[in-house]
């Protein structure tokens, strides 16, 4: 009887299909303002550092808006995947110019990302004429992509470039369409170095044809389309083991502005997605999956949208929200700059003193979420405390004060206080015996101090 009850309990417990050593789950967004609500789904039920794919257009390079988006990604622990785009000319996306690429690269390099790698997708479905200036031109795409890769890499080695996701169901019908096989073959024959320079594969592994395939289907036109891509590239001679980012996938539901019974119900599509996630998670090459699309309840993507016209999550997709997920580790740069120091004006030998330094957060991490410590690097005659962050939240661009204790144990002409990766705070003997010291200050600091003494109440501390 006990074993029957245990079996029943296990059958009713929440599925742990996403509880693995990594979190692959994310969403494809249409606008930066959706990050707050989407993060609650992406990192739901134990998830952390999930993914969000988003398009950046050449006419949307607003520094404040995009920095706020990256700040929100940092706050909510979301890893952004940014797809490059130009602007629409009627119903056709313009071919990027060199200046377009330079502007995109310089702009994205100027932002403080939430971490690294910094994922960039090299445009979109270039086997459709509408995505490339009105005519499929693979050589043009290859040339511009190679320029884009070199441009981004020259700005930062942290950029991680993904080739354009292809429509794997596209027919061979020039000049409007080209099959995925023909695209890869043409790139390989024209400039095979493309495949050595891209860092990963962006894949649009949809359940085709007509988005009505099953999770159990296999092959080029299935949710395993990326495997066909990898195998085809290998057959061409590409000897790479790419990490795979499925940046578009999913089933459209029949519910929308108008019902479309050609599609499955939202109940079925959410269950299909659950099964697909289980399949994808078993493949260690899958890095991220961002189903299309979170919030677009209007034509032409109303049947893909997870939110309805009231911007409310369709209840059937609560099934995905409730799936237990795990945490990713997303590396972040931790850096700082000394902006102020407070030391006693007179420092006597063999006496313990208190001091204070002010550091500005110039990195990507949020101080207080994780602790880091600076090891002392003072001259050998000085005992100096380690300084560590605490639970005080300090965002990039903000400052934090650190208190410390120190003591000069013996005379030494060239004495200084310092910590790793920081300039030395020199203290110089006031008298020849070396029993009294004072902070060594520059001409500018000395002038500033005299001005303060003249116009402001004198102080026994020095502030830079």
ZIPE-V827919 format. One record per pair of residues at least 6 apart in sequence whose ideal C-beta (glycine too) atoms are under 7 Angstrom apart, sorted by the first residue. I is the first residue (numbers start at 1). J is the second residue. D is the distance in whole Angstrom. If there is no record, write none. Layout:
((I & J & D) (I & J & D))
This chain:
((14 & 322 & 6) (14 & 324 & 6) (15 & 323 & 6) (16 & 324 & 5) (17 & 277 & 6) (17 & 278 & 4) (17 & 281 & 6) (17 & 323 & 6) (18 & 25 & 6) (18 & 277 & 6) (18 & 281 & 6) (18 & 323 & 5) (18 & 324 & 6) (18 & 325 & 4) (18 & 326 & 7) (19 & 324 & 5) (19 & 325 & 7) (19 & 326 & 6) (20 & 281 & 5) (20 & 326 & 6) (21 & 326 & 7) (22 & 326 & 7) (22 & 328 & 6) (23 & 47 & 5) (23 & 48 & 7) (23 & 49 & 6) (23 & 50 & 5) (23 & 325 & 5) (23 & 326 & 5) (23 & 327 & 6) (23 & 328 & 5) (24 & 280 & 6) (24 & 281 & 6) (24 & 286 & 5) (24 & 287 & 7) (24 & 288 & 6) (24 & 289 & 5) (25 & 42 & 6) (25 & 47 & 6) (25 & 50 & 5) (25 & 277 & 7) (25 & 289 & 6) (25 & 325 & 6) (26 & 42 & 6) (26 & 50 & 5) (26 & 51 & 3) (26 & 52 & 6) (26 & 53 & 7) (26 & 288 & 5) (26 & 289 & 7) (26 & 290 & 4) (27 & 38 & 5) (27 & 41 & 6) (27 & 42 & 6) (27 & 52 & 6) (27 & 290 & 6) (27 & 291 & 6) (27 & 294 & 4) (28 & 53 & 5) (28 & 247 & 7) (28 & 248 & 6) (28 & 290 & 5) (28 & 291 & 6) (28 & 292 & 5) (28 & 293 & 5) (28 & 294 & 6) (29 & 35 & 7) (29 & 38 & 6) (29 & 52 & 5) (29 & 53 & 7) (29 & 54 & 5) (29 & 294 & 5) (30 & 293 & 6) (30 & 295 & 6) (30 & 296 & 5) (32 & 54 & 7) (32 & 65 & 6) (32 & 66 & 7) (32 & 69 & 4) (34 & 294 & 6) (34 & 295 & 5) (35 & 52 & 7) (35 & 69 & 6) (35 & 72 & 5) (35 & 73 & 6) (35 & 76 & 7) (35 & 78 & 6) (36 & 72 & 6) (36 & 76 & 7) (38 & 52 & 6) (38 & 294 & 5) (39 & 76 & 4) (39 & 78 & 6) (41 & 321 & 5) (42 & 50 & 4) (42 & 52 & 6) (42 & 78 & 6) (43 & 50 & 5) (43 & 76 & 7) (43 & 77 & 6) (44 & 321 & 5) (44 & 325 & 7) (45 & 321 & 7) (45 & 322 & 6) (45 & 323 & 6) (45 & 324 & 5) (45 & 325 & 5) (46 & 324 & 5) (46 & 325 & 5) (46 & 326 & 6) (47 & 325 & 3) (47 & 326 & 7) (47 & 327 & 7) (48 & 77 & 5) (48 & 327 & 4) (48 & 328 & 6) (49 & 77 & 5) (49 & 79 & 6) (49 & 327 & 6) (49 & 328 & 4) (49 & 330 & 4) (50 & 78 & 6) (51 & 79 & 5) (51 & 81 & 6) (51 & 288 & 4) (51 & 290 & 5) (52 & 78 & 5) (52 & 80 & 6) (52 & 81 & 7) (52 & 290 & 7) (53 & 81 & 4) (53 & 83 & 6) (53 & 247 & 5) (53 & 290 & 4) (54 & 80 & 6) (54 & 82 & 6) (55 & 83 & 5) (55 & 85 & 5) (56 & 82 & 5) (56 & 84 & 6) (56 & 85 & 7) (56 & 104 & 7) (57 & 85 & 5) (57 & 86 & 7) (57 & 87 & 6) (58 & 86 & 5) (58 & 87 & 6) (58 & 100 & 5) (58 & 103 & 6) (58 & 104 & 6) (59 & 87 & 5) (61 & 103 & 6) (61 & 107 & 5) (63 & 110 & 7) (66 & 111 & 6) (67 & 111 & 6) (67 & 112 & 7) (70 & 80 & 7) (70 & 111 & 6) (70 & 112 & 6) (70 & 113 & 6) (70 & 114 & 6) (73 & 80 & 5) (73 & 114 & 4) (74 & 114 & 4) (74 & 364 & 7) (74 & 366 & 6) (79 & 115 & 7) (79 & 330 & 6) (80 & 114 & 7) (80 & 119 & 7) (81 & 119 & 4) (81 & 121 & 7) (81 & 245 & 6) (81 & 247 & 6) (81 & 288 & 7) (81 & 290 & 7) (82 & 108 & 7) (82 & 119 & 7) (82 & 120 & 6) (82 & 121 & 7) (83 & 121 & 4) (83 & 124 & 6) (84 & 104 & 6) (84 & 120 & 7) (84 & 121 & 7) (84 & 122 & 6) (84 & 123 & 5) (85 & 93 & 7) (85 & 123 & 7) (85 & 124 & 7) (86 & 93 & 6) (86 & 94 & 4) (86 & 96 & 5) (86 & 100 & 6) (87 & 94 & 6) (91 & 130 & 6) (92 & 130 & 5) (92 & 133 & 6) (92 & 134 & 5) (93 & 130 & 7) (93 & 131 & 5) (93 & 132 & 7) (94 & 133 & 6) (95 & 132 & 6) (95 & 133 & 4) (95 & 140 & 7) (96 & 144 & 6) (98 & 147 & 7) (101 & 144 & 7) (101 & 147 & 6) (101 & 148 & 5) (101 & 151 & 6) (102 & 151 & 7) (105 & 151 & 5) (105 & 152 & 5) (105 & 155 & 6) (109 & 155 & 4) (109 & 156 & 6) (112 & 364 & 6) (112 & 396 & 5) (113 & 364 & 6) (114 & 364 & 6) (115 & 330 & 4) (115 & 331 & 6) (115 & 332 & 4) (115 & 364 & 6) (116 & 158 & 4) (116 & 331 & 6) (116 & 333 & 7) (117 & 158 & 6) (117 & 160 & 4) (118 & 158 & 5) (118 & 159 & 5) (118 & 160 & 6) (119 & 160 & 5) (119 & 162 & 7) (120 & 152 & 6) (120 & 159 & 6) (120 & 160 & 7) (120 & 161 & 5) (120 & 162 & 7) (121 & 162 & 5) (121 & 164 & 7) (121 & 165 & 7) (121 & 202 & 5) (121 & 247 & 6) (122 & 145 & 5) (122 & 148 & 6) (122 & 161 & 6) (122 & 162 & 7) (122 & 163 & 6) (122 & 164 & 5) (123 & 164 & 5) (124 & 131 & 5) (124 & 164 & 6) (124 & 165 & 6) (125 & 131 & 5) (125 & 164 & 7) (125 & 165 & 6) (125 & 166 & 6) (125 & 167 & 5) (125 & 204 & 7) (126 & 132 & 5) (126 & 138 & 7) (126 & 141 & 5) (126 & 164 & 5) (127 & 136 & 6) (127 & 166 & 5) (127 & 167 & 6) (127 & 170 & 5) (127 & 177 & 6) (127 & 178 & 4) (127 & 179 & 7) (127 & 180 & 6) (127 & 183 & 5) (128 & 167 & 6) (128 & 170 & 7) (128 & 177 & 6) (129 & 135 & 5) (129 & 136 & 5) (129 & 175 & 6) (129 & 176 & 4) (132 & 141 & 6) (135 & 175 & 4) (136 & 174 & 7) (136 & 175 & 6) (136 & 176 & 7) (136 & 177 & 7) (136 & 178 & 5) (138 & 178 & 7) (138 & 183 & 6) (138 & 186 & 4) (138 & 187 & 6) (139 & 190 & 6) (142 & 187 & 5) (142 & 190 & 6) (142 & 191 & 5) (142 & 194 & 6) (145 & 194 & 6) (146 & 191 & 7) (146 & 194 & 6) (146 & 197 & 7) (149 & 161 & 5) (149 & 197 & 5) (149 & 198 & 7) (152 & 159 & 4) (152 & 161 & 6) (153 & 159 & 6) (160 & 199 & 5) (160 & 200 & 7) (161 & 198 & 5) (161 & 199 & 5) (162 & 198 & 7) (162 & 199 & 7) (162 & 200 & 5) (162 & 201 & 7) (162 & 202 & 4) (162 & 245 & 6) (163 & 198 & 5) (163 & 201 & 6) (163 & 202 & 6) (164 & 202 & 7) (165 & 202 & 4) (165 & 203 & 6) (165 & 204 & 4) (165 & 247 & 6) (165 & 248 & 6) (166 & 180 & 5) (166 & 183 & 6) (166 & 204 & 6) (167 & 204 & 6) (168 & 180 & 5) (168 & 204 & 6) (168 & 208 & 7) (168 & 220 & 5) (168 & 221 & 6) (168 & 225 & 4) (169 & 208 & 4) (169 & 209 & 6) (169 & 221 & 5) (170 & 177 & 5) (170 & 178 & 7) (170 & 179 & 6) (170 & 180 & 6) (171 & 177 & 5) (171 & 179 & 7) (172 & 178 & 6) (172 & 179 & 4) (172 & 182 & 6) (181 & 232 & 6) (184 & 232 & 6) (184 & 233 & 6) (184 & 236 & 6) (185 & 236 & 6) (187 & 194 & 5) (188 & 195 & 7) (188 & 236 & 5) (188 & 238 & 7) (195 & 233 & 7) (195 & 238 & 5) (195 & 240 & 6) (200 & 242 & 5) (200 & 243 & 4) (200 & 244 & 7) (200 & 245 & 6) (201 & 226 & 7) (201 & 229 & 6) (201 & 242 & 4) (201 & 244 & 5) (201 & 245 & 7) (202 & 245 & 5) (202 & 247 & 5) (203 & 225 & 6) (203 & 226 & 4) (203 & 229 & 6) (203 & 244 & 6) (203 & 246 & 5) (204 & 248 & 4) (204 & 249 & 7) (205 & 223 & 5) (205 & 224 & 7) (205 & 225 & 4) (205 & 226 & 5) (205 & 246 & 5) (205 & 249 & 5) (206 & 248 & 7) (206 & 249 & 6) (207 & 213 & 3) (207 & 214 & 7) (207 & 217 & 7) (207 & 222 & 6) (207 & 223 & 5) (207 & 251 & 6) (208 & 221 & 4) (209 & 221 & 6) (211 & 251 & 6) (211 & 252 & 5) (211 & 263 & 7) (212 & 263 & 7) (212 & 264 & 7) (213 & 221 & 7) (213 & 222 & 6) (215 & 223 & 6) (215 & 272 & 5) (215 & 275 & 4) (215 & 276 & 5) (215 & 279 & 6) (218 & 224 & 5) (219 & 228 & 6) (220 & 228 & 4) (223 & 249 & 6) (223 & 276 & 5) (223 & 279 & 7) (226 & 244 & 5) (226 & 246 & 6) (230 & 242 & 7) (243 & 285 & 6) (243 & 287 & 4) (244 & 285 & 5) (244 & 286 & 5) (244 & 287 & 6) (245 & 287 & 5) (245 & 288 & 5) (246 & 280 & 7) (246 & 286 & 7) (246 & 288 & 7) (246 & 289 & 5) (247 & 290 & 5) (248 & 292 & 4) (249 & 289 & 7) (249 & 291 & 6) (249 & 292 & 7) (250 & 273 & 6) (250 & 291 & 4) (250 & 292 & 5) (250 & 304 & 6) (251 & 264 & 6) (251 & 269 & 4) (251 & 272 & 5) (251 & 273 & 7) (252 & 263 & 5) (252 & 303 & 4) (252 & 304 & 5) (253 & 263 & 6) (253 & 264 & 7) (253 & 265 & 6) (253 & 266 & 4) (253 & 269 & 5) (253 & 303 & 6) (254 & 260 & 5) (254 & 261 & 6) (254 & 263 & 4) (254 & 264 & 7) (254 & 265 & 6) (255 & 266 & 5) (256 & 302 & 4) (256 & 303 & 4) (257 & 298 & 7) (257 & 299 & 6) (257 & 302 & 5) (260 & 303 & 6) (263 & 303 & 6) (266 & 314 & 5) (266 & 316 & 4) (267 & 316 & 5) (270 & 316 & 4) (270 & 317 & 5) (270 & 319 & 5) (270 & 320 & 6) (271 & 319 & 7) (273 & 291 & 6) (273 & 320 & 6) (274 & 319 & 6) (274 & 320 & 6) (274 & 323 & 7) (277 & 289 & 7) (280 & 286 & 5) (280 & 289 & 6) (292 & 304 & 6) (293 & 301 & 6) (293 & 304 & 5) (293 & 305 & 6) (294 & 306 & 5) (294 & 307 & 7) (295 & 305 & 6) (295 & 306 & 7) (295 & 307 & 5) (295 & 311 & 6) (296 & 302 & 7) (296 & 304 & 7) (296 & 305 & 5) (297 & 305 & 5) (297 & 307 & 6) (297 & 308 & 6) (297 & 309 & 5) (306 & 313 & 6) (306 & 314 & 6) (306 & 317 & 5) (307 & 313 & 6) (308 & 314 & 6) (332 & 363 & 7) (332 & 364 & 4) (332 & 365 & 4) (333 & 363 & 4) (333 & 364 & 5) (334 & 363 & 5) (334 & 365 & 5) (334 & 372 & 6) (335 & 362 & 5) (335 & 363 & 4) (336 & 359 & 4) (336 & 360 & 6) (336 & 361 & 6) (336 & 362 & 6) (337 & 359 & 7) (337 & 360 & 5) (337 & 362 & 5) (338 & 357 & 6) (338 & 359 & 6) (338 & 422 & 6) (338 & 423 & 6) (339 & 358 & 5) (339 & 359 & 7) (339 & 360 & 5) (339 & 399 & 6) (339 & 464 & 7) (340 & 357 & 7) (340 & 358 & 4) (340 & 463 & 5) (340 & 464 & 5) (341 & 357 & 5) (341 & 425 & 6) (341 & 462 & 7) (341 & 464 & 6) (342 & 355 & 6) (342 & 356 & 4) (342 & 461 & 5) (342 & 462 & 7) (342 & 463 & 6) (343 & 355 & 5) (343 & 425 & 7) (343 & 439 & 5) (343 & 461 & 7) (343 & 462 & 6) (344 & 353 & 5) (344 & 460 & 7) (345 & 438 & 6) (345 & 460 & 5) (346 & 436 & 6) (346 & 438 & 6) (347 & 353 & 6) (347 & 408 & 6) (347 & 427 & 6) (347 & 437 & 4) (347 & 438 & 7) (348 & 435 & 7) (348 & 436 & 6) (349 & 408 & 5) (349 & 411 & 7) (349 & 435 & 5) (350 & 407 & 7) (350 & 409 & 6) (351 & 407 & 7) (352 & 405 & 6) (352 & 407 & 5) (353 & 405 & 7) (353 & 406 & 6) (353 & 407 & 7) (354 & 403 & 6) (354 & 405 & 6) (355 & 404 & 5) (355 & 406 & 6) (356 & 401 & 6) (356 & 402 & 7) (356 & 403 & 5) (357 & 402 & 5) (358 & 399 & 5) (358 & 401 & 5) (359 & 399 & 7) (359 & 400 & 6) (359 & 402 & 7) (360 & 399 & 5) (361 & 367 & 6) (361 & 394 & 5) (361 & 395 & 7) (361 & 396 & 5) (361 & 397 & 7) (361 & 398 & 6) (363 & 396 & 6) (364 & 396 & 7) (366 & 393 & 6) (366 & 395 & 6) (367 & 389 & 5) (367 & 394 & 4) (367 & 400 & 6) (368 & 389 & 6) (368 & 390 & 7) (368 & 391 & 5) (368 & 392 & 5) (368 & 393 & 4) (368 & 394 & 6) (371 & 388 & 6) (371 & 389 & 5) (372 & 389 & 6) (373 & 386 & 5) (373 & 387 & 7) (373 & 388 & 4) (374 & 386 & 7) (374 & 387 & 5) (374 & 419 & 4) (374 & 420 & 6) (375 & 386 & 6) (375 & 419 & 6) (375 & 420 & 5) (376 & 384 & 4) (376 & 385 & 7) (376 & 386 & 6) (376 & 419 & 6) (377 & 418 & 4) (377 & 419 & 6) (377 & 420 & 6) (378 & 384 & 4) (378 & 416 & 6) (378 & 417 & 5) (378 & 418 & 6) (379 & 412 & 6) (379 & 414 & 7) (379 & 415 & 5) (379 & 416 & 5) (381 & 408 & 6) (381 & 409 & 5) (381 & 410 & 5) (381 & 412 & 4) (381 & 415 & 6) (382 & 406 & 6) (382 & 407 & 7) (382 & 408 & 6) (382 & 409 & 7) (382 & 415 & 6) (382 & 417 & 6) (383 & 406 & 6) (383 & 407 & 5) (383 & 409 & 6) (384 & 404 & 7) (384 & 406 & 5) (384 & 417 & 6) (385 & 404 & 4) (385 & 405 & 5) (385 & 406 & 7) (387 & 402 & 4) (387 & 404 & 5) (387 & 419 & 6) (392 & 400 & 6) (394 & 400 & 4) (406 & 417 & 6) (408 & 415 & 7) (408 & 437 & 6) (411 & 429 & 7) (411 & 434 & 3) (411 & 435 & 7) (413 & 429 & 7) (415 & 427 & 5) (415 & 437 & 7) (416 & 424 & 4) (416 & 425 & 6) (416 & 426 & 5) (416 & 427 & 7) (417 & 425 & 4) (417 & 427 & 7) (418 & 424 & 5) (418 & 425 & 6) (425 & 439 & 7) (426 & 440 & 4) (427 & 437 & 4) (427 & 438 & 7) (427 & 439 & 6) (427 & 440 & 6) (428 & 437 & 6) (428 & 438 & 6) (428 & 440 & 4) (429 & 437 & 6) (430 & 436 & 4) (430 & 437 & 6) (430 & 438 & 5) (439 & 462 & 5) (441 & 449 & 7) (441 & 462 & 6) (445 & 462 & 7) (445 & 464 & 7) (449 & 462 & 7) (452 & 459 & 7))
